[in-house]
Amino acid sequence: MWQSDAFPFAVKRLSRAAAIASAWMVAAAMIAAIAACSGEDSQAKQNKAAGPVVPVMVATVEKKVMQVRIRGIGNIEAYATVAVKARVDGQIMRAHFKEGQDVQKDALIFEIDPRSFEAQLRQAQANLLRDQAQLQNASAQERRYQGPELETLLHRFPNVVLHIAGHALQHRINPRPFTGDAARAYWEVTTGSPLDWPAQGRLLELVDNLDGTLSVFSTIYDSAAPLNPGDAKDPTPDDGNNQLLLASVARQIAARDP
């Protein structure tokens, strides 16, 4: 027994066997603590090696078109191409489609400037009115040249074989018989004039058949001069006089003169 000043109570001395048992218990406790620390360090190392926790989202499966885009540099060639050609020439004013758009049959693709064609249409309509006016005037002249008074006058002369009425714009040959006297009959020929459009002429040939009869041959001809004077090439350039150019100008004046 020993007395302690700091602790005023008595402590019994332990036996040798008890002291050894206590030491083993302390050692076992230390080993368990070290094993626990080793387990925690190993788990921490495993968690650190696995990385951070990735969140997982859950969604319903759907069927959609997936676009695959490939970026690169190159040339694209179509499997098939179609050439689109216009029936007339002109300036394209606007396109009625977008690149890559599908087009249907008879769909409007391009729009051509119609102003030049509208001008040509107005010119053609004006020419039609001019020709109709010429026809009316020719009809009036035909009645004057073929009136009953003129026919009566010509029947008075038995030597009249032909009566030619020009500027009629119609090529016709009509007999004018005389009742009671065949010698007073004659032929009436209506024909155009080279001065009037379309600048046609008529060649008449009177032939004696030597049997008391006459034959009349008629040939209608057109001008060989081009309508555009710029196309009139001189057939005889050595004489310094382009007759074809003069005839071409005459045709153009006849075409434009109402």
C-alpha positions as CSV (number, residue, x, y, z in Angstrom):
1,M,0.0,0.0,0.0
2,W,1.3,3.5,-0.9
3,Q,-0.1,6.9,-0.1
4,S,-0.6,9.5,-2.9
5,D,-0.7,13.2,-2.0
6,A,-2.5,14.0,-5.3
7,F,-5.1,11.3,-5.0
8,P,-6.2,10.6,-1.4
9,F,-7.5,7.2,-2.1
10,A,-5.9,3.7,-2.0
11,V,-5.0,1.6,-5.1
12,K,-4.3,-2.0,-4.9
13,R,-1.3,-3.3,-6.8
14,L,-2.3,-5.6,-9.7
15,S,-1.1,-9.1,-10.1
16,R,1.3,-10.0,-12.9
17,A,-1.3,-12.0,-14.8
18,A,-3.8,-9.2,-14.7
19,A,-1.2,-6.8,-16.0
20,I,-0.4,-9.0,-19.0
21,A,-4.1,-9.4,-19.8
22,S,-4.5,-5.7,-19.7
23,A,-1.6,-5.1,-22.0
24,W,-3.1,-7.5,-24.6
25,M,-6.4,-5.8,-24.4
26,V,-4.8,-2.4,-25.0
27,A,-2.8,-3.9,-28.0
28,A,-5.9,-5.4,-29.4
29,A,-7.7,-2.1,-29.1
30,M,-4.9,-0.3,-30.9
31,I,-4.8,-2.9,-33.7
32,A,-8.6,-2.5,-34.2
33,A,-8.3,1.2,-34.3
34,I,-5.4,1.0,-36.8
35,A,-7.5,-1.5,-39.0
36,A,-10.5,0.8,-38.9
37,C,-8.3,3.8,-40.0
38,S,-6.8,1.7,-42.7
39,G,-10.3,0.7,-43.9
40,E,-11.5,4.3,-44.0
41,D,-8.4,5.4,-45.9
42,S,-8.8,2.5,-48.4
43,Q,-12.5,3.4,-49.0
44,A,-11.6,7.1,-49.4
45,K,-8.9,6.1,-51.9
46,Q,-11.4,4.0,-53.9
47,N,-14.0,6.8,-53.9
48,K,-11.3,9.3,-55.0
49,A,-10.2,6.9,-57.8
50,A,-13.8,6.4,-59.0
51,G,-14.2,10.2,-59.6
52,P,-17.2,12.4,-58.8
53,V,-20.7,10.9,-58.8
54,V,-22.4,11.4,-62.2
55,P,-26.1,12.3,-62.0
56,V,-28.4,10.0,-64.0
57,M,-31.6,11.3,-65.7
58,V,-34.4,9.0,-66.8
59,A,-36.5,9.7,-70.0
60,T,-39.0,8.0,-72.1
61,V,-37.7,6.4,-75.4
62,E,-38.8,8.3,-78.5
63,K,-38.4,7.7,-82.2
64,K,-37.1,10.8,-84.1
65,V,-35.0,11.7,-87.2
66,M,-31.4,12.1,-86.2
67,Q,-29.4,14.6,-88.2
68,V,-25.9,13.7,-88.9
69,R,-23.6,16.7,-89.8
70,I,-20.2,16.2,-91.1
71,R,-18.0,19.3,-91.4
72,G,-15.5,19.3,-94.2
73,I,-14.3,20.9,-97.4
74,G,-15.2,19.4,-100.8
75,N,-17.4,19.5,-103.9
76,I,-21.0,18.2,-104.1
77,E,-22.2,16.7,-107.3
78,A,-25.9,15.9,-108.0
79,Y,-27.0,12.4,-109.1
80,A,-29.0,13.9,-112.0
81,T,-29.3,17.4,-113.5
82,V,-32.0,18.9,-115.7
83,A,-31.4,21.9,-118.0
84,V,-34.1,24.5,-118.0
85,K,-34.4,26.6,-121.2
86,A,-36.8,29.3,-122.1
87,R,-38.5,29.5,-125.5
88,V,-37.7,33.2,-125.7
89,D,-34.7,35.3,-124.8
90,G,-34.9,38.0,-122.1
91,Q,-33.7,39.3,-118.8
92,I,-34.8,37.3,-115.7
93,M,-36.6,39.6,-113.3
94,R,-37.2,37.2,-110.4
95,A,-37.0,33.6,-109.4
96,H,-40.0,31.9,-107.8
97,F,-38.2,29.2,-105.9
98,K,-35.5,28.8,-103.2
99,E,-32.4,26.8,-103.5
100,G,-33.0,23.2,-102.6
101,Q,-36.8,23.5,-102.9
102,D,-38.8,20.8,-104.7
103,V,-40.8,22.1,-107.7
104,Q,-43.8,20.5,-109.4
105,K,-44.7,20.2,-113.1
106,D,-45.9,23.4,-114.7
107,A,-44.7,25.4,-111.7
108,L,-43.5,29.0,-112.3
109,I,-39.8,29.0,-111.9
110,F,-38.4,32.2,-113.5
111,E,-40.1,35.4,-114.7
112,I,-38.7,37.1,-117.8
113,D,-39.0,40.8,-118.3
114,P,-42.1,41.1,-120.6
115,R,-41.7,44.7,-121.7
116,S,-39.9,43.9,-125.0
117,F,-42.6,41.3,-125.9
118,E,-45.4,43.7,-125.0
119,A,-43.8,46.3,-127.3
120,Q,-43.7,43.7,-130.1
121,L,-47.3,42.8,-129.4
122,R,-48.3,46.5,-129.6
123,Q,-46.4,46.8,-132.9
124,A,-48.1,43.8,-134.3
125,Q,-51.5,45.1,-133.3
126,A,-50.7,48.5,-134.9
127,N,-49.7,46.6,-138.1
128,L,-53.0,44.7,-138.1
129,L,-54.9,48.0,-137.8
130,R,-52.9,49.4,-140.7
131,D,-53.5,46.4,-142.9
132,Q,-57.2,46.5,-142.1
133,A,-57.3,50.2,-143.0
134,Q,-55.5,49.5,-146.3
135,L,-58.0,46.7,-147.1
136,Q,-60.9,49.0,-146.5
137,N,-59.4,51.7,-148.7
138,A,-58.6,49.1,-151.4
139,S,-62.2,47.9,-151.3
140,A,-63.4,51.4,-151.8
141,Q,-60.9,51.9,-154.7
142,E,-62.0,48.6,-156.2
143,R,-65.7,49.7,-156.3
144,R,-64.6,53.0,-158.0
145,Y,-62.4,51.2,-160.6
146,Q,-64.9,48.5,-161.2
147,G,-68.1,50.4,-161.2
148,P,-70.9,50.0,-163.7
149,E,-70.1,53.3,-165.4
150,L,-66.5,52.3,-166.1
151,E,-67.6,48.9,-167.4
152,T,-70.2,50.5,-169.8
153,L,-67.5,52.8,-171.1
154,L,-65.0,50.0,-171.8
155,H,-67.6,47.9,-173.6
156,R,-67.9,50.7,-176.2
157,F,-64.4,49.9,-177.5
158,P,-64.0,46.5,-179.1
159,N,-60.2,46.8,-179.1
160,V,-60.1,46.7,-175.3
161,V,-58.6,43.4,-174.2
162,L,-57.6,44.0,-170.6
163,H,-58.5,46.4,-167.9
164,I,-55.9,46.5,-165.1
165,A,-57.0,47.9,-161.7
166,G,-54.1,48.4,-159.4
167,H,-53.8,49.1,-155.6
168,A,-56.5,46.5,-154.9
169,L,-54.3,44.3,-152.7
170,Q,-56.0,41.3,-154.2
171,H,-54.9,39.4,-157.3
172,R,-57.9,38.4,-159.4
173,I,-58.8,38.0,-163.1
174,N,-62.5,38.2,-164.0
175,P,-64.1,38.1,-167.4
176,R,-66.4,41.0,-168.4
177,P,-68.6,39.6,-171.2
178,F,-70.8,41.8,-173.4
179,T,-74.2,40.5,-174.3
180,G,-74.8,40.3,-178.0
181,D,-71.2,41.0,-179.1
182,A,-68.4,38.9,-177.9
183,A,-65.9,41.3,-179.5
184,R,-66.7,43.9,-176.9
185,A,-65.9,41.6,-174.0
186,Y,-62.7,42.1,-172.0
187,W,-60.7,40.8,-169.0
188,E,-60.5,42.7,-165.8
189,V,-57.3,42.2,-163.8
190,T,-57.0,43.4,-160.2
191,T,-53.5,43.4,-158.7
192,G,-51.4,44.9,-156.0
193,S,-48.8,47.6,-156.4
194,P,-45.0,47.5,-155.7
195,L,-45.6,50.7,-153.7
196,D,-48.0,49.1,-151.3
197,W,-47.3,46.4,-148.7
198,P,-46.4,43.5,-149.3
199,A,-44.8,45.2,-152.4
200,Q,-45.9,42.6,-154.9
201,G,-46.2,43.1,-158.6
202,R,-47.8,41.4,-161.6
203,L,-46.3,40.7,-165.0
204,L,-48.8,40.4,-167.9
205,E,-47.9,39.0,-171.3
206,L,-50.3,39.2,-174.2
207,V,-49.6,36.6,-177.0
208,D,-51.2,36.4,-180.4
209,N,-52.0,32.8,-181.1
210,L,-52.2,33.5,-184.9
211,D,-55.6,31.9,-185.1
212,G,-57.7,35.0,-184.3
213,T,-57.3,34.5,-180.6
214,L,-55.1,36.0,-177.9
215,S,-53.6,34.4,-174.8
216,V,-52.8,36.3,-171.6
217,F,-50.1,35.1,-169.2
218,S,-49.8,36.5,-165.7
219,T,-47.0,36.2,-163.2
220,I,-47.0,37.6,-159.7
221,Y,-43.6,38.4,-158.2
222,D,-42.3,39.5,-154.9
223,S,-39.4,41.8,-154.2
224,A,-36.1,40.1,-153.5
225,A,-34.9,43.0,-151.4
226,P,-34.6,42.3,-147.6
227,L,-37.0,44.1,-145.3
228,N,-34.1,45.4,-143.2
229,P,-31.9,47.8,-145.3
230,G,-28.9,46.8,-143.2
231,D,-29.1,43.3,-144.8
232,A,-29.1,44.7,-148.3
233,K,-25.7,43.7,-149.7
234,D,-24.7,45.3,-153.0
235,P,-24.8,42.7,-155.8
236,T,-22.7,44.9,-158.1
237,P,-20.2,46.7,-155.8
238,D,-18.1,47.9,-158.7
239,D,-20.7,50.4,-160.1
240,G,-21.0,52.3,-156.8
241,N,-24.8,52.0,-156.9
242,N,-26.6,49.7,-154.5
243,Q,-30.0,49.0,-156.2
244,L,-30.8,46.4,-153.6
245,L,-30.5,48.9,-150.8
246,L,-32.9,51.3,-152.6
247,A,-35.5,48.5,-153.0
248,S,-35.1,47.5,-149.4
249,V,-35.8,51.0,-148.2
250,A,-38.9,51.1,-150.5
251,R,-40.2,47.9,-148.9
252,Q,-39.6,49.2,-145.4
253,I,-41.5,52.5,-146.2
254,A,-44.4,50.4,-147.7
255,A,-44.5,48.3,-144.5
256,R,-44.6,51.3,-142.2
257,D,-46.9,53.6,-144.2
258,P,-50.5,53.2,-143.1
